[in-house]
Amino acid sequence: MSEGAASEIVDLLVIGAGPTGMACAIEAQRAGFTTMLVDKGCLCNSLFHYPAHMTFFTTPELLEIGDMPFSSPNQKPNRSEALEYYRKVAEFYRLDVRQYENVEQVEGADGNFTVRTTDRFGRAVQHRARKLVIATGYYDLPNYLGIPGEDLSKVKHYYHEPHPYYGLDVLVIGGKNSAAIAALDLWRHGAKVTLVHRGKEIPKSVKYWILPDINNRIKNHEVEAYFDSVVTNITEDDVTLATRRGKVTIANQFVFALTGYHPDFEFIERLGVKLDKANDRCPVCNPGTLESNVPGIYAAGVIVAGERTSEIFIENGRFHGKLITEDLRRKRVAA
């Protein structure tokens, strides 16, 4: 639909079509509200960009939304199974998902919002909604290192698969699950892997089946590791580290800076939603309804926890849709 065309108004528009956003739309739809989801990428865009062979840390039933069973032959499902499951959920509920539309601006107020987006060809589109949910997650924005050379094409903030790095000198920055998994996968497929972590060791919070594996690879010098260390410079052919033993420069052809991600705080603030700086930039919202300080705009999923991105996952974020829908019902009755 072109920007100038009239559009029907939906009761609830969800910005972000991941599992939490889908759950919000499903709960509202089941309660009789009309819904739409808008995402700048594909359905479950963050999951799609996870490593190709990633296995979840949880069991299938804890990833379920919309009371639809997630059947898997595995105790812990993998990325491919999850994507298939969420596609089937979207199909079953006939969710109206507008993929590859980036939200540029939101205008209006509670009861009559206009959401202006652009599609992947830069064409303007607009949608109207009575209520909004922000369920944008955090995986799109890496925590940058802010060091020379980070803008080189050899530096990547996402890890997908190991084959392109066979036989090459690869540096992995980070010490949590994503870094440990990438380091092991790269090593097992023939890369020469070095791991750099600012901590004194691999954290005990790393998945229990990953932790002994990565520690044994490090102990056997199959994966070289520098702890209490940071990367200070990246060039086309090497990287420089500040280590406990002083400056170290090593040959390098690719860098995976897996140092975490953060929500799009700038976008949230552009909507008028306040962030509580004293509480790790959590959006100001009613904990019982998740409605923000802006009437008619709700927060859902990981963004509710602000910078504490390790607090909310699919397992608990999927219930946010019920809180929001209960509030929508109350407001409908009151009206």
MARTORSE-153412 format. One record per residue (C-alpha): y, x, z; residue number from 1. Coordinates in Angstrom, 1 decimal, always signed. Example, Ala and Ser with C-alpha at 12.3 -4.5 7.8 and 13.67 -1.06 7.14 Angstrom:
BEGIN
node yy->-4.5 | xx->+12.3 | zz->+7.8 | num->1
node yy->-1.1 | xx->+13.7 | zz->+7.1 | num->2
//
This chain:
BEGIN
node yy->+0.0 | xx->+0.0 | zz->+0.0 | num->1
node yy->+3.4 | xx->+1.4 | zz->-0.9 | num->2
node yy->+6.1 | xx->+1.9 | zz->+1.7 | num->3
node yy->+8.2 | xx->-1.0 | zz->+0.5 | num->4
node yy->+5.3 | xx->-3.5 | zz->+0.4 | num->5
node yy->+4.9 | xx->-6.1 | zz->+3.1 | num->6
node yy->+1.9 | xx->-5.7 | zz->+5.3 | num->7
node yy->-0.1 | xx->-7.9 | zz->+7.6 | num->8
node yy->+0.3 | xx->-7.1 | zz->+11.3 | num->9
node yy->-2.9 | xx->-6.2 | zz->+13.2 | num->10
node yy->-3.2 | xx->-6.7 | zz->+17.0 | num->11
node yy->-4.2 | xx->-3.1 | zz->+17.7 | num->12
node yy->-3.8 | xx->+0.1 | zz->+15.6 | num->13
node yy->-5.7 | xx->+3.2 | zz->+16.9 | num->14
node yy->-4.3 | xx->+6.6 | zz->+15.9 | num->15
node yy->-7.4 | xx->+8.8 | zz->+15.7 | num->16
node yy->-10.9 | xx->+7.7 | zz->+14.4 | num->17
node yy->-13.1 | xx->+9.8 | zz->+16.6 | num->18
node yy->-15.7 | xx->+8.3 | zz->+19.0 | num->19
node yy->-13.1 | xx->+7.3 | zz->+21.6 | num->20
node yy->-10.8 | xx->+5.7 | zz->+19.0 | num->21
node yy->-13.7 | xx->+3.9 | zz->+17.5 | num->22
node yy->-14.8 | xx->+2.6 | zz->+21.0 | num->23
node yy->-11.2 | xx->+1.3 | zz->+21.5 | num->24
node yy->-11.2 | xx->-0.5 | zz->+18.2 | num->25
node yy->-14.7 | xx->-1.9 | zz->+18.8 | num->26
node yy->-13.9 | xx->-3.3 | zz->+22.3 | num->27
node yy->-10.7 | xx->-4.9 | zz->+21.1 | num->28
node yy->-12.5 | xx->-6.3 | zz->+18.0 | num->29
node yy->-15.2 | xx->-7.8 | zz->+20.1 | num->30
node yy->-12.6 | xx->-9.5 | zz->+22.2 | num->31
node yy->-11.1 | xx->-11.2 | zz->+19.2 | num->32
node yy->-8.3 | xx->-8.8 | zz->+18.3 | num->33
node yy->-7.7 | xx->-7.5 | zz->+14.8 | num->34
node yy->-7.8 | xx->-3.7 | zz->+14.6 | num->35
node yy->-7.3 | xx->-0.7 | zz->+12.3 | num->36
node yy->-7.9 | xx->+3.0 | zz->+12.8 | num->37
node yy->-5.8 | xx->+5.7 | zz->+11.1 | num->38
node yy->-6.9 | xx->+9.3 | zz->+11.0 | num->39
node yy->-5.4 | xx->+12.4 | zz->+9.2 | num->40
node yy->-9.0 | xx->+13.5 | zz->+8.5 | num->41
node yy->-12.3 | xx->+11.9 | zz->+8.0 | num->42
node yy->-14.2 | xx->+9.6 | zz->+10.4 | num->43
node yy->-15.0 | xx->+11.7 | zz->+13.5 | num->44
node yy->-13.0 | xx->+14.5 | zz->+12.0 | num->45
node yy->-13.4 | xx->+16.8 | zz->+15.0 | num->46
node yy->-17.2 | xx->+16.4 | zz->+15.1 | num->47
node yy->-17.3 | xx->+17.1 | zz->+11.4 | num->48
node yy->-15.6 | xx->+20.5 | zz->+12.0 | num->49
node yy->-18.0 | xx->+21.5 | zz->+14.8 | num->50
node yy->-20.5 | xx->+24.3 | zz->+13.9 | num->51
node yy->-23.0 | xx->+23.1 | zz->+11.4 | num->52
node yy->-26.0 | xx->+23.4 | zz->+13.7 | num->53
node yy->-24.3 | xx->+22.6 | zz->+17.0 | num->54
node yy->-26.3 | xx->+20.8 | zz->+19.7 | num->55
node yy->-24.6 | xx->+18.6 | zz->+22.2 | num->56
node yy->-24.8 | xx->+19.3 | zz->+25.9 | num->57
node yy->-25.7 | xx->+15.7 | zz->+26.7 | num->58
node yy->-28.3 | xx->+13.2 | zz->+25.9 | num->59
node yy->-28.0 | xx->+10.6 | zz->+23.1 | num->60
node yy->-27.4 | xx->+7.5 | zz->+25.3 | num->61
node yy->-24.2 | xx->+9.2 | zz->+26.8 | num->62
node yy->-22.7 | xx->+9.3 | zz->+23.3 | num->63
node yy->-23.3 | xx->+5.6 | zz->+22.6 | num->64
node yy->-20.4 | xx->+3.3 | zz->+21.8 | num->65
node yy->-20.3 | xx->-0.4 | zz->+21.1 | num->66
node yy->-23.6 | xx->-1.0 | zz->+22.9 | num->67
node yy->-25.4 | xx->+0.4 | zz->+19.9 | num->68
node yy->-28.4 | xx->+2.6 | zz->+20.7 | num->69
node yy->-28.4 | xx->+6.2 | zz->+19.6 | num->70
node yy->-32.0 | xx->+7.0 | zz->+18.6 | num->71
node yy->-32.9 | xx->+10.7 | zz->+18.3 | num->72
node yy->-36.2 | xx->+12.6 | zz->+18.5 | num->73
node yy->-34.3 | xx->+15.3 | zz->+20.3 | num->74
node yy->-33.5 | xx->+15.4 | zz->+24.0 | num->75
node yy->-30.0 | xx->+16.7 | zz->+23.0 | num->76
node yy->-28.8 | xx->+15.4 | zz->+19.6 | num->77
node yy->-27.1 | xx->+17.7 | zz->+17.1 | num->78
node yy->-24.0 | xx->+17.4 | zz->+15.1 | num->79
node yy->-25.7 | xx->+15.9 | zz->+12.0 | num->80
node yy->-27.4 | xx->+13.2 | zz->+14.0 | num->81
node yy->-24.1 | xx->+12.3 | zz->+15.8 | num->82
node yy->-22.2 | xx->+12.0 | zz->+12.5 | num->83
node yy->-24.9 | xx->+9.7 | zz->+11.1 | num->84
node yy->-24.8 | xx->+7.6 | zz->+14.3 | num->85
node yy->-21.0 | xx->+7.1 | zz->+14.2 | num->86
node yy->-21.1 | xx->+6.3 | zz->+10.5 | num->87
node yy->-23.7 | xx->+3.5 | zz->+11.2 | num->88
node yy->-21.6 | xx->+2.2 | zz->+14.1 | num->89
node yy->-18.5 | xx->+2.0 | zz->+11.9 | num->90
node yy->-20.5 | xx->+0.2 | zz->+9.2 | num->91
node yy->-22.1 | xx->-2.2 | zz->+11.7 | num->92
node yy->-18.7 | xx->-3.3 | zz->+13.2 | num->93
node yy->-17.0 | xx->-3.1 | zz->+9.8 | num->94
node yy->-14.2 | xx->-1.0 | zz->+11.2 | num->95
node yy->-11.1 | xx->-0.8 | zz->+9.1 | num->96
node yy->-10.7 | xx->+3.0 | zz->+9.0 | num->97
node yy->-7.9 | xx->+4.5 | zz->+7.0 | num->98
node yy->-9.0 | xx->+8.1 | zz->+6.5 | num->99
node yy->-6.8 | xx->+11.0 | zz->+5.3 | num->100
node yy->-3.6 | xx->+9.3 | zz->+6.4 | num->101
node yy->-1.3 | xx->+11.4 | zz->+8.6 | num->102
node yy->+1.0 | xx->+9.5 | zz->+10.9 | num->103
node yy->+4.5 | xx->+10.7 | zz->+10.3 | num->104
node yy->+6.6 | xx->+8.2 | zz->+12.3 | num->105
node yy->+6.3 | xx->+5.2 | zz->+14.6 | num->106
node yy->+9.1 | xx->+2.7 | zz->+14.7 | num->107
node yy->+9.7 | xx->-0.6 | zz->+16.5 | num->108
node yy->+8.6 | xx->-1.8 | zz->+19.9 | num->109
node yy->+5.9 | xx->-3.6 | zz->+21.8 | num->110
node yy->+4.6 | xx->-6.5 | zz->+19.7 | num->111
node yy->+6.0 | xx->-5.2 | zz->+16.4 | num->112
node yy->+5.4 | xx->-1.5 | zz->+15.6 | num->113
node yy->+5.6 | xx->+0.0 | zz->+12.2 | num->114
node yy->+3.4 | xx->+3.1 | zz->+11.7 | num->115
node yy->+4.5 | xx->+5.2 | zz->+8.7 | num->116
node yy->+1.9 | xx->+7.5 | zz->+7.3 | num->117
node yy->+1.3 | xx->+9.7 | zz->+4.2 | num->118
node yy->-1.9 | xx->+10.0 | zz->+2.4 | num->119
node yy->-3.5 | xx->+13.2 | zz->+1.2 | num->120
node yy->-1.4 | xx->+13.1 | zz->-2.0 | num->121
node yy->+1.9 | xx->+12.8 | zz->+0.0 | num->122
node yy->+2.4 | xx->+9.1 | zz->-0.8 | num->123
node yy->+4.0 | xx->+7.0 | zz->+1.8 | num->124
node yy->+2.1 | xx->+4.1 | zz->+3.4 | num->125
node yy->+3.0 | xx->+1.8 | zz->+6.3 | num->126
node yy->+1.1 | xx->-0.4 | zz->+8.7 | num->127
node yy->+2.3 | xx->-2.9 | zz->+11.3 | num->128
node yy->+0.7 | xx->-3.5 | zz->+14.7 | num->129
node yy->+1.4 | xx->-5.3 | zz->+17.9 | num->130
node yy->-0.1 | xx->-2.6 | zz->+20.1 | num->131
node yy->-1.0 | xx->+1.1 | zz->+19.6 | num->132
node yy->-3.6 | xx->+3.5 | zz->+21.0 | num->133
node yy->-3.2 | xx->+7.2 | zz->+20.8 | num->134
node yy->-6.7 | xx->+8.7 | zz->+20.6 | num->135
node yy->-5.9 | xx->+11.9 | zz->+18.7 | num->136
node yy->-8.0 | xx->+14.3 | zz->+20.7 | num->137
node yy->-7.2 | xx->+18.0 | zz->+20.8 | num->138
node yy->-9.4 | xx->+19.9 | zz->+18.4 | num->139
node yy->-6.8 | xx->+20.1 | zz->+15.6 | num->140
node yy->-4.5 | xx->+22.5 | zz->+17.4 | num->141
node yy->-5.9 | xx->+26.0 | zz->+18.4 | num->142
node yy->-4.4 | xx->+28.0 | zz->+21.3 | num->143
node yy->-2.9 | xx->+30.9 | zz->+19.3 | num->144
node yy->-2.9 | xx->+34.4 | zz->+20.7 | num->145
node yy->+0.6 | xx->+35.3 | zz->+19.6 | num->146
node yy->-0.3 | xx->+38.8 | zz->+18.5 | num->147
node yy->+0.4 | xx->+40.8 | zz->+15.3 | num->148
node yy->-2.1 | xx->+40.1 | zz->+12.5 | num->149
node yy->-3.1 | xx->+36.7 | zz->+13.7 | num->150
node yy->-1.9 | xx->+35.1 | zz->+10.5 | num->151
node yy->-4.2 | xx->+37.2 | zz->+8.3 | num->152
node yy->-6.8 | xx->+35.2 | zz->+6.4 | num->153
node yy->-9.6 | xx->+37.0 | zz->+8.1 | num->154
node yy->-8.7 | xx->+35.4 | zz->+11.4 | num->155
node yy->-10.3 | xx->+32.0 | zz->+12.0 | num->156
node yy->-10.0 | xx->+29.5 | zz->+14.9 | num->157
node yy->-13.1 | xx->+27.5 | zz->+14.0 | num->158
node yy->-16.7 | xx->+28.6 | zz->+13.5 | num->159
node yy->-18.9 | xx->+26.7 | zz->+11.1 | num->160
node yy->-21.9 | xx->+28.8 | zz->+10.0 | num->161
node yy->-23.1 | xx->+32.4 | zz->+9.9 | num->162
node yy->-24.2 | xx->+33.2 | zz->+6.4 | num->163
node yy->-20.8 | xx->+34.5 | zz->+4.9 | num->164
node yy->-20.6 | xx->+37.2 | zz->+7.6 | num->165
node yy->-24.0 | xx->+38.8 | zz->+7.1 | num->166
node yy->-23.8 | xx->+42.6 | zz->+7.5 | num->167
node yy->-20.1 | xx->+42.5 | zz->+8.5 | num->168
node yy->-18.2 | xx->+43.6 | zz->+11.6 | num->169
node yy->-17.2 | xx->+40.4 | zz->+13.3 | num->170
node yy->-15.1 | xx->+40.0 | zz->+16.5 | num->171
node yy->-15.4 | xx->+36.9 | zz->+18.6 | num->172
node yy->-12.6 | xx->+36.3 | zz->+21.1 | num->173
node yy->-13.4 | xx->+34.0 | zz->+24.1 | num->174
node yy->-16.0 | xx->+33.6 | zz->+26.8 | num->175
node yy->-16.8 | xx->+29.9 | zz->+26.9 | num->176
node yy->-19.5 | xx->+27.8 | zz->+25.1 | num->177
node yy->-18.0 | xx->+28.0 | zz->+21.6 | num->178
node yy->-17.6 | xx->+31.8 | zz->+21.7 | num->179
node yy->-21.0 | xx->+32.4 | zz->+23.1 | num->180
node yy->-22.7 | xx->+30.1 | zz->+20.6 | num->181
node yy->-20.8 | xx->+31.7 | zz->+17.7 | num->182
node yy->-21.6 | xx->+35.2 | zz->+18.9 | num->183
node yy->-25.3 | xx->+34.5 | zz->+19.1 | num->184
node yy->-25.5 | xx->+32.6 | zz->+15.8 | num->185
node yy->-23.7 | xx->+35.4 | zz->+14.0 | num->186
node yy->-25.9 | xx->+38.1 | zz->+15.5 | num->187
node yy->-29.1 | xx->+36.2 | zz->+14.7 | num->188
node yy->-28.0 | xx->+36.0 | zz->+11.1 | num->189
node yy->-27.2 | xx->+39.7 | zz->+10.6 | num->190
node yy->-23.6 | xx->+40.1 | zz->+11.6 | num->191
node yy->-22.5 | xx->+43.1 | zz->+13.7 | num->192
node yy->-20.9 | xx->+41.2 | zz->+16.6 | num->193
node yy->-18.4 | xx->+42.3 | zz->+19.2 | num->194
node yy->-17.3 | xx->+39.9 | zz->+22.0 | num->195
node yy->-14.0 | xx->+40.2 | zz->+23.8 | num->196
node yy->-13.2 | xx->+38.2 | zz->+26.9 | num->197
node yy->-10.4 | xx->+38.4 | zz->+29.4 | num->198
node yy->-12.7 | xx->+37.5 | zz->+32.3 | num->199
node yy->-15.0 | xx->+39.8 | zz->+34.1 | num->200
node yy->-18.2 | xx->+38.2 | zz->+32.8 | num->201
node yy->-19.4 | xx->+35.2 | zz->+30.8 | num->202
node yy->-18.6 | xx->+32.2 | zz->+33.0 | num->203
node yy->-21.4 | xx->+30.5 | zz->+34.8 | num->204
node yy->-20.2 | xx->+27.2 | zz->+33.3 | num->205
node yy->-21.6 | xx->+28.2 | zz->+29.9 | num->206
node yy->-24.6 | xx->+25.9 | zz->+28.9 | num->207
node yy->-27.6 | xx->+26.9 | zz->+30.9 | num->208
node yy->-29.8 | xx->+27.6 | zz->+27.9 | num->209
node yy->-27.0 | xx->+29.7 | zz->+26.3 | num->210
node yy->-25.9 | xx->+31.8 | zz->+29.3 | num->211
node yy->-29.1 | xx->+34.0 | zz->+29.8 | num->212
node yy->-29.3 | xx->+34.4 | zz->+26.0 | num->213
node yy->-25.9 | xx->+35.8 | zz->+25.5 | num->214
node yy->-26.1 | xx->+37.9 | zz->+28.7 | num->215
node yy->-29.4 | xx->+39.4 | zz->+27.5 | num->216
node yy->-27.9 | xx->+40.2 | zz->+24.1 | num->217
node yy->-25.0 | xx->+42.0 | zz->+25.8 | num->218
node yy->-27.3 | xx->+43.8 | zz->+28.2 | num->219
node yy->-29.3 | xx->+45.1 | zz->+25.3 | num->220
node yy->-26.2 | xx->+46.1 | zz->+23.3 | num->221
node yy->-27.2 | xx->+43.8 | zz->+20.5 | num->222
node yy->-23.8 | xx->+42.1 | zz->+21.0 | num->223
node yy->-21.2 | xx->+44.6 | zz->+22.2 | num->224
node yy->-18.9 | xx->+43.1 | zz->+24.8 | num->225
node yy->-15.5 | xx->+44.0 | zz->+26.3 | num->226
node yy->-14.7 | xx->+42.2 | zz->+29.5 | num->227
node yy->-11.3 | xx->+42.3 | zz->+31.3 | num->228
node yy->-10.0 | xx->+42.9 | zz->+27.8 | num->229
node yy->-7.6 | xx->+41.4 | zz->+25.3 | num->230
node yy->-6.9 | xx->+41.8 | zz->+21.6 | num->231
node yy->-3.4 | xx->+43.3 | zz->+21.0 | num->232
node yy->-3.3 | xx->+43.8 | zz->+17.3 | num->233
node yy->-5.2 | xx->+42.8 | zz->+14.1 | num->234
node yy->-5.1 | xx->+44.6 | zz->+10.8 | num->235
node yy->-6.9 | xx->+44.2 | zz->+7.5 | num->236
node yy->-9.6 | xx->+46.8 | zz->+8.6 | num->237
node yy->-9.6 | xx->+46.9 | zz->+12.4 | num->238
node yy->-8.6 | xx->+45.4 | zz->+15.7 | num->239
node yy->-7.1 | xx->+47.0 | zz->+18.7 | num->240
node yy->-8.1 | xx->+46.0 | zz->+22.2 | num->241
node yy->-6.5 | xx->+46.7 | zz->+25.6 | num->242
node yy->-9.5 | xx->+47.3 | zz->+27.8 | num->243
node yy->-10.2 | xx->+48.5 | zz->+31.3 | num->244
node yy->-10.8 | xx->+51.9 | zz->+29.8 | num->245
node yy->-7.6 | xx->+51.9 | zz->+27.8 | num->246
node yy->-6.8 | xx->+51.2 | zz->+24.2 | num->247
node yy->-9.7 | xx->+50.8 | zz->+21.9 | num->248
node yy->-9.6 | xx->+50.4 | zz->+18.1 | num->249
node yy->-12.8 | xx->+49.2 | zz->+16.3 | num->250
node yy->-13.6 | xx->+48.4 | zz->+12.7 | num->251
node yy->-13.4 | xx->+44.8 | zz->+11.8 | num->252
node yy->-13.7 | xx->+42.4 | zz->+8.8 | num->253
node yy->-13.5 | xx->+39.0 | zz->+10.4 | num->254
node yy->-12.1 | xx->+37.6 | zz->+13.7 | num->255
node yy->-13.1 | xx->+34.3 | zz->+15.4 | num->256
node yy->-10.4 | xx->+33.5 | zz->+17.9 | num->257
node yy->-12.2 | xx->+30.8 | zz->+19.9 | num->258
node yy->-9.7 | xx->+30.5 | zz->+22.7 | num->259
node yy->-9.6 | xx->+26.8 | zz->+23.0 | num->260
node yy->-7.4 | xx->+23.9 | zz->+21.7 | num->261
node yy->-4.7 | xx->+21.6 | zz->+23.0 | num->262
node yy->-3.5 | xx->+18.0 | zz->+22.3 | num->263
node yy->-0.6 | xx->+17.4 | zz->+20.0 | num->264
node yy->+2.0 | xx->+17.1 | zz->+22.8 | num->265
node yy->+4.9 | xx->+17.1 | zz->+20.3 | num->266
node yy->+3.5 | xx->+14.1 | zz->+18.5 | num->267
node yy->+2.9 | xx->+12.2 | zz->+21.8 | num->268
node yy->+6.5 | xx->+12.9 | zz->+22.9 | num->269
node yy->+7.9 | xx->+11.8 | zz->+19.5 | num->270
node yy->+6.4 | xx->+8.4 | zz->+20.3 | num->271
node yy->+8.5 | xx->+8.3 | zz->+23.5 | num->272
node yy->+5.6 | xx->+8.9 | zz->+25.8 | num->273
node yy->+6.6 | xx->+11.1 | zz->+28.7 | num->274
node yy->+4.4 | xx->+14.1 | zz->+29.7 | num->275
node yy->+4.1 | xx->+14.9 | zz->+33.4 | num->276
node yy->+4.8 | xx->+18.7 | zz->+33.5 | num->277
node yy->+3.8 | xx->+18.8 | zz->+37.2 | num->278
node yy->+0.4 | xx->+17.3 | zz->+36.3 | num->279
node yy->-0.7 | xx->+19.6 | zz->+33.4 | num->280
node yy->+1.3 | xx->+17.5 | zz->+30.9 | num->281
node yy->-0.7 | xx->+14.4 | zz->+31.3 | num->282
node yy->+0.9 | xx->+11.4 | zz->+29.5 | num->283
node yy->+2.6 | xx->+9.1 | zz->+32.0 | num->284
node yy->+0.4 | xx->+6.0 | zz->+32.0 | num->285
node yy->-1.1 | xx->+3.3 | zz->+34.3 | num->286
node yy->-4.5 | xx->+4.6 | zz->+35.4 | num->287
node yy->-5.9 | xx->+1.1 | zz->+35.5 | num->288
node yy->-4.8 | xx->+0.1 | zz->+32.0 | num->289
node yy->-3.9 | xx->+3.4 | zz->+30.3 | num->290
node yy->-0.7 | xx->+1.8 | zz->+29.0 | num->291
node yy->+1.9 | xx->+4.6 | zz->+28.8 | num->292
node yy->+5.6 | xx->+4.4 | zz->+29.9 | num->293
node yy->+6.3 | xx->+3.0 | zz->+26.4 | num->294
node yy->+5.2 | xx->-0.7 | zz->+26.5 | num->295
node yy->+2.5 | xx->-1.5 | zz->+24.0 | num->296
node yy->+1.4 | xx->+2.2 | zz->+23.6 | num->297
node yy->-1.8 | xx->+3.2 | zz->+25.3 | num->298
node yy->-3.5 | xx->+6.7 | zz->+25.7 | num->299
node yy->-7.2 | xx->+7.2 | zz->+25.3 | num->300
node yy->-9.7 | xx->+10.0 | zz->+25.3 | num->301
node yy->-9.0 | xx->+13.7 | zz->+26.1 | num->302
node yy->-5.2 | xx->+13.4 | zz->+25.8 | num->303
node yy->-5.2 | xx->+11.4 | zz->+29.1 | num->304
node yy->-6.0 | xx->+14.6 | zz->+30.9 | num->305
node yy->-3.2 | xx->+16.6 | zz->+29.2 | num->306
node yy->-3.9 | xx->+20.3 | zz->+29.3 | num->307
node yy->-7.1 | xx->+19.8 | zz->+31.3 | num->308
node yy->-9.2 | xx->+19.4 | zz->+28.1 | num->309
node yy->-12.5 | xx->+20.1 | zz->+29.9 | num->310
node yy->-12.2 | xx->+16.9 | zz->+32.0 | num->311
node yy->-12.7 | xx->+14.2 | zz->+29.4 | num->312
node yy->-15.5 | xx->+14.1 | zz->+26.8 | num->313
node yy->-17.1 | xx->+11.5 | zz->+24.6 | num->314
node yy->-19.3 | xx->+10.6 | zz->+27.6 | num->315
node yy->-16.4 | xx->+9.3 | zz->+29.7 | num->316
node yy->-13.7 | xx->+8.8 | zz->+27.1 | num->317
node yy->-15.8 | xx->+6.1 | zz->+25.4 | num->318
node yy->-15.0 | xx->+3.7 | zz->+28.3 | num->319
node yy->-11.3 | xx->+3.8 | zz->+27.8 | num->320
node yy->-11.5 | xx->+1.1 | zz->+25.2 | num->321
node yy->-12.8 | xx->-1.4 | zz->+27.8 | num->322
node yy->-9.8 | xx->-0.7 | zz->+30.2 | num->323
node yy->-7.3 | xx->-1.1 | zz->+27.3 | num->324
node yy->-9.0 | xx->-4.3 | zz->+26.0 | num->325
node yy->-9.0 | xx->-5.8 | zz->+29.5 | num->326
node yy->-5.3 | xx->-5.3 | zz->+29.6 | num->327
node yy->-4.8 | xx->-6.8 | zz->+26.1 | num->328
node yy->-6.8 | xx->-9.9 | zz->+27.3 | num->329
node yy->-4.6 | xx->-10.3 | zz->+30.4 | num->330
node yy->-1.4 | xx->-10.0 | zz->+28.4 | num->331
node yy->-2.8 | xx->-12.5 | zz->+25.8 | num->332
node yy->-3.6 | xx->-15.1 | zz->+28.6 | num->333
node yy->-0.1 | xx->-14.4 | zz->+30.2 | num->334
node yy->+1.6 | xx->-15.1 | zz->+26.9 | num->335
//
